[in-house]
Amino acid sequence: MSDQDPIIRVEDLTVGYDGDILLDHLHFEVRPGEVFVILGGSGCGKSTLLKHMIGLYQPMSGGVLIGGDDIVTAAGEARLAILRRFGVMYQSGALFGSMTLLENVRLPLEEFTHLDDEAKNLDALMKLDLVGLRLFAGHLPSAISGGMQKRAGIARAMALDPIILFLDEPSAGLDPITSAELDQTILRLARNLGVTFVVVTHELPSIFTIADRVIMLDKVRQGIVAEGKPQDLREHSPDPWVRNFFNRHVEGTAP
């Protein structure tokens, strides 16, 4: 795969539950090194789409190619090789409460590498340092703030040096200042490390701060209703509902 090829390609993806379609025939691409945001109103399928992209759910039809390989059809060692290409931070951070931050970040290294203990500790400390938490390595998750827990979740997602990070609602439950600090962490990691981010969020301040491109989902139309730079969509989208969303207007509803 060349630097010009998309790092993720979603092809004709249809997802749903119990035979009911939620999102129908999706097509989009994510480029290497960009911060790509999936957004939309409540219940439109943002997190469901992310879970299909990381292989947690099987789609009704279509494919998700990561680095040119389809996670939908891959099995065995081929599937494991695809899974190693990305890390995931779930909405809550999903840290183990009985483990220190260092132990949480070490966990993927324990499971998937043969490094000795000193190397694992050093690697985990480096990841914590990248998110500004090296001094808190010995703390339990309950002893740090919600924003720090999210950053620790990102550090753990980076433990195996993935080329893609998926973040599900990273700003959920955070105050505006903490959310802004998390946005800056994401931008710094994207720009300094060249990591590709796929972020699910509905927080407009974060979207305008971090997103290189977005896709916007709509529950009624069961698909993508807008794609592009958020600033361009706010000012120039031909769809009034999309412009209203980005401008926080309450008038206008999706057809």
C-alpha positions as CSV (number, residue, x, y, z in Angstrom):
1,M,0.0,0.0,0.0
2,S,1.4,3.4,-1.0
3,D,1.1,6.6,1.0
4,Q,-1.5,7.7,-1.6
5,D,-3.8,4.7,-1.0
6,P,-6.6,5.0,1.6
7,I,-5.7,3.3,4.9
8,I,-9.3,2.3,5.4
9,R,-11.9,1.7,2.7
10,V,-15.5,1.0,3.6
11,E,-17.2,-0.6,0.6
12,D,-21.0,-1.0,0.1
13,L,-21.4,-1.6,3.9
14,T,-24.9,-2.3,5.2
15,V,-25.4,-2.8,8.9
16,G,-28.4,-3.5,11.1
17,Y,-30.0,-5.8,13.7
18,D,-32.4,-8.7,13.4
19,G,-32.9,-8.0,9.7
20,D,-33.7,-4.3,10.2
21,I,-31.3,-2.0,8.3
22,L,-29.7,0.8,10.3
23,L,-27.1,2.1,7.7
24,D,-27.4,1.1,4.1
25,H,-24.7,0.8,1.4
26,L,-22.0,3.0,2.9
27,H,-19.0,4.0,0.9
28,F,-16.1,6.1,2.2
29,E,-12.4,6.2,2.7
30,V,-10.0,7.3,5.4
31,R,-6.6,8.7,4.3
32,P,-3.3,7.9,6.1
33,G,-2.4,10.4,8.9
34,E,-5.7,12.3,9.0
35,V,-8.2,12.8,11.8
36,F,-11.5,11.4,10.4
37,V,-14.6,12.1,12.4
38,I,-17.9,10.1,12.3
39,L,-20.8,12.3,13.5
40,G,-24.5,12.7,13.5
41,G,-27.5,12.9,15.8
42,S,-28.4,10.4,18.6
43,G,-29.2,6.9,17.4
44,C,-27.9,7.4,13.9
45,G,-25.5,4.5,14.2
46,K,-22.1,6.2,14.8
47,S,-20.8,3.8,17.4
48,T,-22.4,0.9,15.6
49,L,-20.5,1.8,12.5
50,L,-17.2,2.0,14.4
51,K,-17.8,-1.4,15.9
52,H,-18.3,-2.9,12.4
53,M,-15.1,-1.1,11.3
54,I,-13.1,-2.8,14.0
55,G,-14.6,-6.2,13.4
56,L,-16.7,-6.5,16.6
57,Y,-19.9,-6.9,14.5
58,Q,-20.6,-8.7,11.3
59,P,-22.3,-6.6,8.7
60,M,-25.3,-7.6,6.7
61,S,-23.2,-7.0,3.5
62,G,-20.2,-5.2,2.3
63,G,-16.6,-4.9,3.4
64,V,-14.1,-2.9,5.6
65,L,-10.6,-2.9,4.2
66,I,-7.8,-1.9,6.5
67,G,-4.5,-1.6,4.8
68,G,-6.0,-3.3,1.8
69,D,-7.2,-6.4,3.7
70,D,-10.9,-7.0,4.5
71,I,-11.6,-7.5,8.2
72,V,-15.1,-8.8,7.4
73,T,-13.8,-11.9,5.6
74,A,-10.4,-12.4,7.2
75,A,-9.9,-15.3,9.6
76,G,-7.2,-16.9,11.8
77,E,-3.8,-15.4,11.6
78,A,-4.8,-13.0,8.8
79,R,-7.5,-11.5,11.0
80,L,-5.1,-11.2,13.9
81,A,-2.6,-9.4,11.6
82,I,-5.3,-6.8,10.7
83,L,-6.3,-6.4,14.4
84,R,-2.7,-5.5,15.2
85,R,-2.9,-2.5,12.9
86,F,-5.2,-0.6,15.1
87,G,-6.0,0.3,18.7
88,V,-9.3,1.2,20.3
89,M,-10.4,3.5,23.1
90,Y,-14.0,3.0,24.2
91,Q,-16.2,5.8,25.6
92,S,-15.5,5.0,29.3
93,G,-11.8,4.5,28.8
94,A,-12.4,0.8,29.9
95,L,-9.5,0.8,32.3
96,F,-9.2,-2.1,34.8
97,G,-9.9,-0.5,38.2
98,S,-7.6,-2.9,40.1
99,M,-4.6,-2.1,37.9
100,T,-2.4,0.9,37.9
101,L,-2.1,3.0,34.8
102,L,1.3,1.3,34.1
103,E,-0.3,-2.1,34.4
104,N,-3.2,-1.2,32.2
105,V,-1.0,0.0,29.4
106,R,1.3,-3.0,29.9
107,L,-1.6,-5.4,29.4
108,P,-1.5,-5.6,25.6
109,L,2.3,-6.1,25.8
110,E,1.8,-9.0,28.2
111,E,-0.7,-10.6,25.9
112,F,0.9,-10.1,22.5
113,T,4.7,-9.7,22.9
114,H,7.6,-11.6,24.3
115,L,9.4,-8.5,25.7
116,D,11.0,-8.9,29.1
117,D,9.5,-7.0,32.1
118,E,11.9,-4.1,31.9
119,A,11.2,-3.5,28.2
120,K,7.4,-3.8,28.8
121,N,7.6,-1.2,31.6
122,L,9.8,1.1,29.5
123,D,7.4,0.9,26.5
124,A,4.3,1.5,28.8
125,L,6.0,4.5,30.4
126,M,6.8,5.9,27.0
127,K,3.1,5.6,26.0
128,L,2.0,7.3,29.2
129,D,4.6,10.0,28.6
130,L,3.0,10.7,25.1
131,V,-0.3,11.6,26.8
132,G,1.2,13.5,29.7
133,L,0.7,10.8,32.4
134,R,4.1,9.4,33.1
135,L,4.1,10.8,36.7
136,F,0.8,9.0,37.3
137,A,2.0,5.6,36.2
138,G,1.5,4.1,39.7
139,H,-2.0,5.5,40.2
140,L,-5.2,3.5,40.0
141,P,-7.9,4.8,37.6
142,S,-10.1,5.9,40.6
143,A,-7.4,8.2,41.8
144,I,-7.3,10.3,38.6
145,S,-9.7,12.6,36.8
146,G,-12.1,11.5,34.0
147,G,-10.0,13.3,31.4
148,M,-6.8,11.6,32.6
149,Q,-8.6,8.2,32.4
150,K,-9.4,9.0,28.7
151,R,-5.8,9.8,28.0
152,A,-4.7,6.6,29.8
153,G,-7.1,4.7,27.5
154,I,-5.4,6.3,24.5
155,A,-2.0,5.3,25.9
156,R,-3.2,1.7,26.2
157,A,-4.7,1.8,22.7
158,M,-1.2,2.8,21.5
159,A,0.6,0.0,23.4
160,L,1.3,-2.1,20.3
161,D,2.2,0.9,18.1
162,P,-0.8,0.7,15.8
163,I,-1.1,2.8,12.7
164,I,-4.8,3.6,13.4
165,L,-6.6,4.6,16.6
166,F,-10.3,4.4,16.9
167,L,-11.9,6.6,19.6
168,D,-15.5,6.2,20.6
169,E,-16.9,9.5,22.1
170,P,-13.7,10.5,23.7
171,S,-15.1,13.8,25.1
172,A,-18.2,12.2,26.6
173,G,-18.7,13.3,30.2
174,L,-15.9,15.8,30.2
175,D,-16.1,19.5,31.0
176,P,-15.2,22.0,28.2
177,I,-11.7,22.7,29.4
178,T,-10.8,19.0,29.9
179,S,-12.4,18.2,26.5
180,A,-10.2,20.9,24.9
181,E,-7.1,19.4,26.5
182,L,-8.0,16.0,25.1
183,D,-8.5,17.5,21.7
184,Q,-5.0,18.9,21.8
185,T,-3.6,15.5,22.8
186,I,-5.3,13.9,19.8
187,L,-3.9,16.6,17.4
188,R,-0.4,16.3,18.9
189,L,-0.4,12.5,18.4
190,A,-1.7,12.7,14.9
191,R,0.8,15.4,13.8
192,N,3.9,14.1,15.6
193,L,3.4,10.4,15.2
194,G,1.5,10.3,11.9
195,V,-1.2,8.1,13.5
196,T,-4.5,8.0,11.7
197,F,-7.5,8.7,14.0
198,V,-11.1,7.6,13.4
199,V,-13.2,9.5,16.0
200,V,-16.9,9.1,16.8
201,T,-18.3,12.2,18.4
202,H,-21.2,14.7,18.3
203,E,-19.3,17.5,20.2
204,L,-19.1,20.4,17.7
205,P,-16.2,22.2,19.4
206,S,-14.1,19.0,19.2
207,I,-15.2,18.4,15.6
208,F,-14.1,21.9,14.4
209,T,-10.8,21.5,16.4
210,I,-9.6,18.1,15.4
211,A,-11.3,16.9,12.2
212,D,-9.5,17.0,8.9
213,R,-12.7,15.4,7.3
214,V,-16.0,14.2,8.6
215,I,-18.9,12.0,7.5
216,M,-22.3,12.8,8.8
217,L,-24.8,10.0,9.4
218,D,-28.6,10.4,9.5
219,K,-31.0,7.9,11.1
220,V,-33.9,8.7,8.8
221,R,-32.0,8.4,5.5
222,Q,-30.0,5.4,6.8
223,G,-26.7,6.6,5.5
224,I,-24.1,9.4,4.9
225,V,-25.8,12.8,4.3
226,A,-22.6,14.8,4.2
227,E,-18.8,14.4,3.8
228,G,-16.0,16.9,3.8
229,K,-14.3,19.5,6.0
230,P,-16.6,20.6,8.8
231,Q,-16.0,24.3,8.1
232,D,-17.0,23.8,4.5
233,L,-20.1,21.9,5.4
234,R,-21.2,24.5,7.9
235,E,-21.0,27.3,5.3
236,H,-21.6,25.6,2.0
237,S,-23.5,22.3,2.4
238,P,-26.5,22.2,0.0
239,D,-28.5,20.4,2.6
240,P,-30.2,22.8,5.1
241,W,-30.4,20.1,7.8
242,V,-26.6,19.7,7.6
243,R,-26.0,23.4,7.9
244,N,-28.4,23.7,10.8
245,F,-26.5,20.9,12.6
246,F,-23.1,22.6,12.3
247,N,-24.6,26.0,13.2
248,R,-26.6,24.6,16.1
249,H,-29.9,25.8,14.6
250,V,-33.0,24.1,15.8
251,E,-35.2,24.9,12.8
252,G,-35.2,22.4,10.0
253,T,-35.5,18.6,10.2
254,A,-34.1,15.8,8.1
255,P,-36.5,14.8,5.4
